[in-house]
Amino acid sequence: MQHVVNLVVLSSLYCLICCGYVLIYRSSRILNLAHGEFMALGGYFIFTVSMGIVSKPIPSFLVACVFSLGLGFFVYFFLMKFMAGESIFAAVLATIALGILLRGLTTLIWTSQLWYPLQYLGLENASHQLIGDAMISTFGIMKVLSAVLLCACLFFFLKFTKWGLRMRAVGENPLLASQRGIALHKYYALSWGIGAFGVGIAGMIQACDSGLDPGMFVIGLKAFPVVLVGGLDSLKGVIPGALIVAAAEIFAINYISPQASEVAPFAVLLLMLLIRPWGLFGTKEELERV
Amino acid sequence: MAFASGYFKTTYESDLSLVETRSRWVCLVALIVGLTVLPILASAFVLDLANQVLLALIGSIALMLLTGYAGQISLGHAGLIAAGAFTTAILYKELGAPIWITFPASALTGAVLGFTFGLPSLRLKGLYLALSTLALHFIVAYAGAEYETQRGFATGVIVDPPSLGPITIQDPRLWYYVLCFLDILLVIFALNLVRSRMGRAWMAIRDRDVAAEALGIKLSFYKLSAFMISSVLTSIAGCLFAYYRGFVSVEAFSLLMTIQYVAMVIIGGLGSILGAILGAIFVVLLPYIIESVVKVFHVSTRLTTYMFSINHVMFGLIMIVFLVLEPSGLVGIWIRIRNYFILWPFKHKTLGDR
């Protein structure tokens, strides 16, 4: 029972991380290799806000969310926009460079010490008893709730709003979309903003749940297995992808060794690449097989 | 191609030669003399730096062949170096194997890993190699860590200096000459490789894979060969790394190391062996340059504790600046400067550069 609860909590964390990731890939075809750093920055935002600006929980979360959103826009307008005419290859290399830059900046500003933003927020991370003898922490519940909320919002946004429709159009065919009068840069920037926002929330809740140090970006790297299992361009693939990867990880922790849990997601990734490289829900034509 | 205009190739030999003009011969001889004399004049610190550059150069050329010529991004470079280093360390620790066994064994490990991890990505276009090599990094790191804990080498494995016959390679000067020799062999190999059928096929795939396939280039074969050659060379670098440091531990092979190698090929200039050399020199020396700048300006001593993160930031910034403003890297800058002086006082551009 406890394993099931852990599985749900971990997979909702992965869901939070990967929704934004898929959105960025869908609209701009760029693998964002700095996604893990975005996540760590989300955690540091809530830490700084709670310490320096407002220490009430809800306003500080909102302010930190705005910061995360701003980070995405900032990155797009000051870096990725310049890579627009270049090859995707160069753009991906630029995200690698951005990642190392952000990692350096975070340790420069916040040092590599372990912080607990929770103590500044005045909240407690109590554990609750569920049916049976399974335990779940408050922020575990938060993870599940916000993942469900984010997925639902994104689904609604992409399916039923005008902006969502345009974003899908941009992702499908940027040339035609821009000819129909869609401002490409606006929608690219929006996807980067939402991407950073989603992963930022993941970072904030994770920071509250188990502390904050620069090593957090490694959790963000596990986004790759998740999105690849689900299909790189498929938003609905994120949920099964997250479940499969989380299941592999929890299995490895319990039955092999804690060290193995670090590699389990990547073993899944490799397996998926061999069997079904376009993922569970990804479009096959999308890949242009060689 | 030549240093001055008015140079024409009239024979097949001159068309095939690696060193084309007399002035280039002069430069080459000067370079070789400089390389030979360096360890006699240099201090121990400079010699260690030179050795680090020479070690990094192997990995950097390997990555240049893969990224710069074949156009595939690899994020598993540190993993491959670790694989070579751990092969060496394990063979040495468990069997007491000498270097003439560990060296080819590391190369073999590289070939096997290159084959297995190259396979999934070659069926697909795009950036799939980046993802599968990221998996490679974590799996090798896990295997290394598992070996360390199982055998009780919690901090790392100690490797004694290698001996070739009666000679033990321990003196930094001797290391310098050995590495120099290997690097020169490697540079000649790489220069010849990229102008052979294989190298041209790689460049065709990099530039437009559909067109390359239409010309009859087997994409899967050439992509896999690029990744395998690159990973063999990288594992050999790992083997030498283990012997040079005398110590192998998983912590040394972090993702940062991968990014350093990626930085070398970007900063040096993608698609040029000279770029790999310049990039390796630049990236290895950068932390020391930053440190000495900090010392010269007497910035508060508090800053020195942040040296590590300052290096991160500088790497990121410089990579971004090169990607956005000068995609052809240090080589591009060098060629522009050179052409300016060749053509002076005229200003028109040369047709074929480099």
Chai-1 contact restraints between the chains, C-beta under 6 A:
chainA,res_idxA,chainB,res_idxB,connection_type,confidence,min_distance_angstrom,max_distance_angstrom,comment,restraint_id
A,L31,B,L127,contact,1.0,0.0,6.0,A-B,restraint_1
A,F82,B,V324,contact,1.0,0.0,6.0,A-B,restraint_2
A,A90,B,L323,contact,1.0,0.0,6.0,A-B,restraint_3
A,V92,B,L127,contact,1.0,0.0,6.0,A-B,restraint_4
A,A94,B,L323,contact,1.0,0.0,6.0,A-B,restraint_5
A,I96,B,V262,contact,1.0,0.0,6.0,A-B,restraint_6
A,A97,B,G316,contact,1.0,0.0,6.0,A-B,restraint_7
A,A97,B,M319,contact,1.0,0.0,6.0,A-B,restraint_8
A,A97,B,I320,contact,1.0,0.0,6.0,A-B,restraint_9
A,I100,B,I259,contact,1.0,0.0,6.0,A-B,restraint_10
A,I100,B,H312,contact,1.0,0.0,6.0,A-B,restraint_11
A,I100,B,F315,contact,1.0,0.0,6.0,A-B,restraint_12
A,I100,B,G316,contact,1.0,0.0,6.0,A-B,restraint_13
A,L101,B,V313,contact,1.0,0.0,6.0,A-B,restraint_14
A,L101,B,G316,contact,1.0,0.0,6.0,A-B,restraint_15
A,R103,B,H312,contact,1.0,0.0,6.0,A-B,restraint_16
A,G104,B,S309,contact,1.0,0.0,6.0,A-B,restraint_17
A,G104,B,H312,contact,1.0,0.0,6.0,A-B,restraint_18
A,G104,B,V313,contact,1.0,0.0,6.0,A-B,restraint_19
A,L105,B,V313,contact,1.0,0.0,6.0,A-B,restraint_20
A,T107,B,S309,contact,1.0,0.0,6.0,A-B,restraint_21
A,L108,B,Y306,contact,1.0,0.0,6.0,A-B,restraint_22
A,L108,B,S309,contact,1.0,0.0,6.0,A-B,restraint_23
A,F224,B,L131,contact,1.0,0.0,6.0,A-B,restraint_24
A,Q259,B,A145,contact,1.0,0.0,6.0,A-B,restraint_25
A,V263,B,F138,contact,1.0,0.0,6.0,A-B,restraint_26
A,V263,B,I139,contact,1.0,0.0,6.0,A-B,restraint_27
A,V263,B,Y142,contact,1.0,0.0,6.0,A-B,restraint_28
A,F266,B,A135,contact,1.0,0.0,6.0,A-B,restraint_29
A,F266,B,F138,contact,1.0,0.0,6.0,A-B,restraint_30
A,L269,B,A135,contact,1.0,0.0,6.0,A-B,restraint_31
A,L270,B,A135,contact,1.0,0.0,6.0,A-B,restraint_32
A,L273,B,P120,contact,1.0,0.0,6.0,A-B,restraint_33
A,L273,B,S132,contact,1.0,0.0,6.0,A-B,restraint_34
A,L274,B,P120,contact,1.0,0.0,6.0,A-B,restraint_35
A,P277,B,L124,contact,1.0,0.0,6.0,A-B,restraint_36
A,L287,B,L124,contact,1.0,0.0,6.0,A-B,restraint_37
A,E288,B,K125,contact,1.0,0.0,6.0,A-B,restraint_38
A,V290,B,K125,contact,1.0,0.0,6.0,A-B,restraint_39
A,V290,B,L219,contact,1.0,0.0,6.0,A-B,restraint_40
